[in-house]
Amino acid sequence: MPFRSFLLIALICLSAALHAQVESPARYQLYGGYTFLSNSINGVPGSHQSMNGWDASIGFPSWHNLRFKLDVYGYDATNLGASQKPWFIMAGGQYSHRLGRESVFAEGLFGDAGIGRYWGPNQLPGATASFVTLLGGGIDTPISRRFAFRVSGGYQWSNFSLVNNPQQAVPYTYPGIPRYFARLSSGLVWQF
């Protein structure tokens, strides 16, 4: 009889704990997925080629639907005889609003980018001359209590420049090097 009483008390406590977890709001968002960039870094007119890669981010607890977000993503491609493996580290704000089950968001991020030395057309040396910005938004569709499917897109500006001499690394503007990109991403969000 004492074992059955203990089992009944444990079941009541467990159900109350599970019910409390269902009602608690998600505090953090961990995201991982696929990303697409509309052009390669050295995609001069006549040699446009899109890039595919990975995307990972973490969103911190929100305050009035506004949260701080860190985003890291990278690509791997070859264009005009040069291997390109750019990666981006960005941070900024994300504002979200719930519409029924879905949650829509807008974000503004800025940061820095890195890429190998010889990414220019025909493996000319290049450098990053300034920071990167991204303005965009997306939608999260829940697939379970803690997981959601995310689709997002945005407008990215970056400033990559070629250099005359790798030892001096003085950047110069090469006509046709793209600065404006469309970025799409999709993947899973874990809310905890």
N, C-alpha and C positions, 0 to 999 in steps of 0.2 A: 503494500500500500504506500509506503513512503517514497518508493521509486516512481510510482505513477504520479504522486503529488509533485515531486520534483520535476518530472517531465512536463506536466501541465503548466507549472510556473515558468519553466524555461521557454515553452512554446508561446505563452502570453508575452513574456519579455521580448522574445525574438520578433514577434509580429509587431509589437509597438516600435521596436528599433527599426525594422524595415519600413514601416509607415512613415516614421520621422525622416528617413533617408529619401523617400519619394518626394516629400514636400520641400526639401532643402534645395535652394537654387544652385546651379552649377557655378563654381567660382573661377576655375581655370579652363582654358580651351587649348588642347594640344592637337595640331593639324599636321597631316602628312599626305602628300599626293604628287600628281603629275603636273608639270607646267609647260606651256608653249609660248615661245617668243616669235613675233611676226617676221623678224629678219635677223641675219647674223650680224655680228659686230662690224665686220668688214664688208657688209653687203652693199657695195656700190651699185648704182643703176646698171642693170643688165646682169647682175650676179646676185639677186636677192635669193636667200635661202632661209627658211624658218629653222628654229632650233627647238629641240625637245630636252626636257630635263626633269629635275625633282624639286620639291618645295616642302619646307617644314617651318612651322611657326608655333609660337606660344602666346596666348592671350591671357592677361592677368585679370584679377577680379574687377568687375565693372563698378563704376560710380555713375549713377543716373544714366545708364545705358552706354556710357563711354568707357572704353578700356584701353590700356596700353598694350601694344603688340610688338613682338620681335619676330622678324621674318627672315629666313635664310633660304636661298634657292640658287641652283646652278644648272648649267647646260653643257652639252658636249656635242660639238659639230666640227665639220671641216668645210671651208669655203675658199675658193681662189688659191688652193694649194697650201693653206695655212690651217693648222689645228687650233681650235678655239674652245677653251674650257672656262668661260667666265662664271664667277659666282658673286652673289650680291648679299650683303648684310644690311638690313633696313630695320628701322624702328619708327613708331608713330602711334597715331590714335585710330581707333575703330569705334564707330557709333552704330549700334544695332537697335532694331525695332521689330517687335513680334507682330506678325500678321497671321492670325489663326495658329496653325501648327508651325508654320515656317517662320524663320527669322531672317530679315533682310539687313544688310549692313553697308555702310560706306566707310572708306578708309583713306587716310593720307599718310604715306610713309616716306622716309628719306634715309639715306645712308651712303655706303661706299661700295665699290666693286673692285674685284681683282681679276686679272687675266694674265696668261703667260706673256712673255716678252715679244715673241715673233708672231703676232696674230694678224698683222696687216696683209693686204693683197701681196701674193708671191712671197710671203713670210717677211715682210718689212717689219722692223721693230716698232712697237707701240707702247703706250702708257695710258693710265687713267689720269685725267687732268682735274677732275672735280667730282662732286658727289652725284648721287642718283636719286630721283624722286619718282614716286608712284601714286597716282590718284585712281581710285577704283571703287568697286563694290561687289556684292554678291548675295547669295541666298544659301541658307542652311535648311535642309529638309531632314527632320528627325527620322531615324530608322529604328531606334530603340530609346530607352530612357537616358542613356549616357552617350550614344553615338548619333552622329548626323552626317549626311552627305553634303558636301560643300561644292558649289560652282561659283567661281569669281573671275572677274576680269578687270582690266585697268589700262591706263595710259602711262607708259614709262618714259622718262627722259634720262639719258645718260650721256656723259661727255668723255668719249674715248678719243685719243689723238695719236697720230704717228709721231715718231721722233727721228731727227736727222742722224744722230749718232748715239748708239746705246750707252756709251760712256758718259756723255753729257746729258742725255735725256731731256732735251729742250723740245717741248711739244709744238707741232704745227698742224694747221687745219688742212686736211686733204679733201678736195671737192668730192662730194658724194658719200662720205662716211656717214652712216645714219646716226641720228640723235634721238629720234622719236620711235617708239615701239608700241605695239599692242601686245598685252600679256594676258593669257588665259590660264586658269588653274582649276583642277578638280581633285577631290580626295575625301578622306574621312576625318571628322572632328571627334575627338574624345573629350567629353565635358566631365570634369571632376572637381 
